[in-house]
Amino acid sequence: MYIKREYAVTVSNLIVASGCLAFPTIALADHPTLGLQQEGAGAVTTLTAMTLPGGASAVGFETQHLSNNEIDDIDLAHFAEDGEQVHSVASLSNLSLNAAYGLTDNLTIGLNLPYVTRTGLREGIHHHEEHEEVEHLSTDSDAITESPEISYLGDASGLGDLSFYSQYRFIGDSDSRKHASVLLGIKMPTGKTNVSNDEGHRFEAEHQPGSGSWDLLAGLAFTRQWSQASLDSNVLYALAGDGSQDSNLGDVFNYNVALSYRLGSGDSHDHRVANQEHAHRQNSWDIAVELNGEWRDNVSVAGQRQDHTGGNLIYLAPSVRFNSGKGWAAYASLGVPVVRDLNGIQSDPKFRLFVGINTAFGD
């Protein structure tokens, strides 16, 4: 059996949530994005419209790391005294297992299983009874500046929610240069929702590795190929259900576009080249630049919308992928936020890093 290089798949941004949606988040900037296995060269987080060939399968591991600008202790204390529920999160990491199978040339099914870790959760302490006494002794600002009272909640980690998806290509085939597909999926409440903080109390729902909710996903993807270049774009919407602790983590809308280029001429996107099998045995490199956008609705708890959650982010993300002639691929993408339009006060992101490896099998 020869493992064709073209079956090597990319882990793409599907919100999925499963994509993003599937994961609990305390703020827009504090959630992982789900990757789905896809065929074709090009982008890392933007979904391609191409599906796996019938009978081909793929498996991969991906890690995502989101580093945030933290909110300092004095500001957290001020927010708490004002009755604002503001949290600071240092970072979020997500290690996920991705797998996919081509039922037919135009229909791919897959799954994503993440392990989610949030670090450095902090919040200010609000003293209802002592607030008046503090005002008589000095201004709130002076008192908090001298000794801000902060709850250091620690880290929250555990198995996240399992997502299943299907992708159907309704325009294009293996000889086409234009492809369009529709994606449907579901995220199931399999993740941990009872992790406790360093003070022995249960983390709030948006900080838990699992959401406790059933979420529905739907999206579209479009791909236009040339001999060595590809333009990919996709949109994906995740409809969040009610989850643990009487919470709803909010709907998510992802929108992405990417332009990629394959270095060298030995392995092109042209499926009609002569000596195709020989071309597929060659190692190759893909470089890409992407714009990855995400809008997230506010978190709701017991029907009350949380002001300091949700918003819109857009990342500019250069990426690179190595395609081995032996049927595996490794990739990395570094996203820097170019639009930060977050609701209220949140730990806004500094950068987002994707690193992964996958392999594909086929007759």
N, C-alpha and C positions, 0 to 999 in steps of 0.2 A: 504494500500500500504506500502511495506517495502522498505526503502531506503538502498540499499546495499552499504557497505563501499567500495567495490572495484570500485564503480563508482566515488568515490572522486578523483578529478583530480588535476594534478599539473600544475602550471604555468611554462612553459618551455621557453628556449631561442630560439626564432625563428628569429631573425633578422628581422625578419620579416620585418621585418620590415616592416613588416612589419617589422619585426624585427628590427633590428637596423636600418635598412635602412630607414625606413620610417620617421625617424625623422631628422630634420635639425641639422647640427652640425658644429661648428666652427672648430673643430679639432677632431681627432680620439678619444681623451679621453673625448669628451664632447657630448655624445649622450646616450639616453636610449635604452634599448633592449626590444623588444616586447615579451610578454609572450603569449603563446597559451595554452588553456586548454587541458590537456591530461590525460588519465587514467593510473593507475599503480603507484606502489611505486617507490621510488628512488630519482633521481636527481631533482634539482630545475630549473636550467637554461639549462640543456641538454635535448633535445627533445627525448622522448621515441617513439618507432615505434608502440606502441599499440594505438588502436583507442577506442572511446567510444562504448559501446554496442548499438545496434539499439534501438531507442526510448529513450535512456538516454540523459539527458542534464546536463549542469554544468554552474555555474556562479561564478565569483570570483573577488576580488579586490587585486591589487598588487602595492606596492610602491617600487621604485628603487631610491637609492641615490648614486651619484658619487661625491666623494670629491677629489679635485685636489691640487697639489702643485702649488701655484700661482707664477707668474712671478713678481719680484719686480718692483717698479716704475722707478728706475734708469735704469734698463735694458730695460724696455719698451720705455723709452725716447731715449736711444741710438739706438734701433731698428728703431724708427720713424725717427730719424735724418738720418739714413742710407737708408731711403726709404722702409723699410721692414714693411709689414702689419702683425703685431703680436698682438694678443689679449691675455688677461689673463681672465680666468673664474674660480671663486671660487668653484662652485658646480653646479650640475645638479640633479634635482629631477623629477620623473615621476610617477604620480598616474594613474593607468589604470584599466578600466573595461574590463574583459574578459568573453566571453560566448561561449559555444560550444554545438552542438547537434549531436547525432549519427543518421544519415540517415539510415544506415545499420550497421551490426556488423563490417564491414570493411571500412566504409566511414563516416568520421566526418567532419562537417563544423563548422566554428567559426569566431569570430570577436574580435577586440581589439580597444578600444577607449581610448587614453591617454590625460592627462593634464600635460603639460611640463613646468618646471620652471628652468631657468638658473639664477644664482646669481653672483653678483660681477664682471660684465664685465668691463674691463678697456683696454685702449690703449694709446700709446704715441702720442703727438702732434708734427707734422712735420711743421716747419716754413721755407718755401721755400725762402722767401724774406729776412729773418733775418739770415739765416745760415752763409752768408759770414761775416756779422758784428760780429757774435759770435766768428768766427775763429780768427778775428783780435784782439779781446779783451782778449781771453784766449783759451785754448784748449777746444774742445767739452766736453771732460770728466770732466774738472773742472766745466764748466758752468752747465752741467746737474746734477752733484753731488750736487751742491749748491741748485738748485731748479728745479727738474725734472717736466716738464709740462705734465700732464696726464689728459685724458678725463675719468671721472668716469661715465660710461654709465648706471649703475644701473642694474636692473633685468628685464628679459624678460619672461613672462609667459602667458599661454593661452591654449585653446583646441588644441590638436594635430591632426594628420591625422588618419582617420579611415581605418583600414585594415580588409580585409576578406580573409579567407584561407580555403582550403580543404585538407584533409589528407586521402590517400587511402592505406590500408594495402594489399599488394599483396603476402606476405608470412606470414603464421601463422593464427591461430584462437584462440578461448578462451581456448582450451586445449593444445596449443603449448607452447614450451619454446623458440622458435626462431621466431622473427618477423622482417619484413622489410616493409617500407612504403615510399610513395612518397608524397611530399607536394607541392601544388601550391597555389599562393595567389596574391593579388593585394592590393596596398595601394593607397587610393584616396586623392586628395588635399582638404580635408575638414577643415584643421587647419587654425589658424590665421596667416596671413603673413604681417600684417600692424601694429605690435606693435611698439611704439615709445620709445626711450631711455630717460634718465633724462634730456638731452639737447634739447628735443623736436623733434629730428630727427628719422626717421624710422630706426630700427635695420637692419643690413645687413641680407641677406636671410638665411645665415647659423646660425644666432642667433634667428630666428623666431621660434615660437612653431610649425608652419606648414611649409611644404616645397613648396607647390604650384605645386607639380609634381605628375604624375602617375608613380608608381614603380611596377615592376613585380618581383615575388618571386618564386623560385623553389628550392627544396631540397630533401634529402634522409635521412632516419633514420633507425637504426638497433638496436635491443634489443635481448639480450641473458639472459634468466632467469635460476636460480637454485632454490632450495627450499626456501631459505631466502635471496638470493643475486640477483643482476641484474647488467648487463653491458649494458650501453646505449651509443650510439654515433650518431651524426648527422652532416650533412653539409647543409648549406643554402646559396644561392646566391641571392642578390637583385640587380636588374638592374634598376638604377635610371634614371628617365626621366628629361627633362628640367623643371625647376620650376620658382618661382617668381624672379623678379629682374634679369632676364636673367641669372639665375644660374643653375648649376647642382651640386648636393651635393655629387656625386660620388658613384660608385658601392660599395657593401659591400659583403664580403665572411666570413661567420661564420663557425667555426669548433669546435666541442665539444665532450668530452668523459667523462663518469662518472661511478664510481663503487659504488653501494649502498648496504646496508645491513639492513634487518629488524630485530630489536631487539626482542627477545622472540620467542617462537615457536607456539604461539596461532594463528597467522595469517600469513601464508606463501604465496609465489607466486604460490604454487601448486594448480591449480584449480581443481585437482582431489581428494583432501583430502576428507575423510569422514566427515560427519556433516558439510558441507561447510557453510551452512547458519549460524550456530553457530559461526564458525570461523570468518566470516565476521562481526559479531556483536562486536568483541573485539576491544578495543583501541590498538594502536600500535605506535611504533616510528621507523622512518627510519633515518639512518645516511648515509652520502655520501661524497665522495671527487671527485671534478670535475676539469678538465682543460678546460677552455673556451677561445677560440681564435677568434680574429677578425682582418681581413685585410680590410682596407678602402682605396679607391682611393682618389686622390686629389679632392678638390672642384674646380669647374671651374666657372668663372664669365665672361660673354661676350666672351666665348671661350678661356679665359686666365686661365691657371692652377695656383692655389694658392699654393706657395711653402710650406707654413707652415700649411698644412692640410694633413690628411691621414697618413697611416702607418700601423703598426701591433702591436697588444697587445695580451698577453696571461695571463689569471688569474688562480691562484690556489685557489679553492673555496671549503672549507668544508661547508656542509649544513646539516640541520636537519628538519624533518617534523613530526608532530603529526597527526595521522589518528584517528579520532573519530569513534566509532562504530555507531554513529548516522548519519553518512554520510557527515561530513565536515572534512576539513583538514586545518592546519596552518603550515607555513614553514618559514625558514629564511636561507639565504646563505650570507657568507662574502667572497668576492673575493679580493685577494691581487695580484697585477701585478708581475709576475716573468719574463716577457719579455716586454721591452719597446723599440720599434723600430719605433719611430715617425719621420715623415718628418719635417725638419726644426726645428723651435722653437715653442713649444706648452706647454700648462698647462698639465703636465703629471699626471696621476691618483695616488692617495694614496691608496684608497680602493673603493670597490663597494659593496653596501648592497642591498639585496632583502628581502622583508618581505611581506607575503601575506596570504590570507585566501580564501578558496573556498568551495563550497558545490555542491553536485550532486544529481540528482533526476532520478528515474527509477522505472519501475514496478517490 
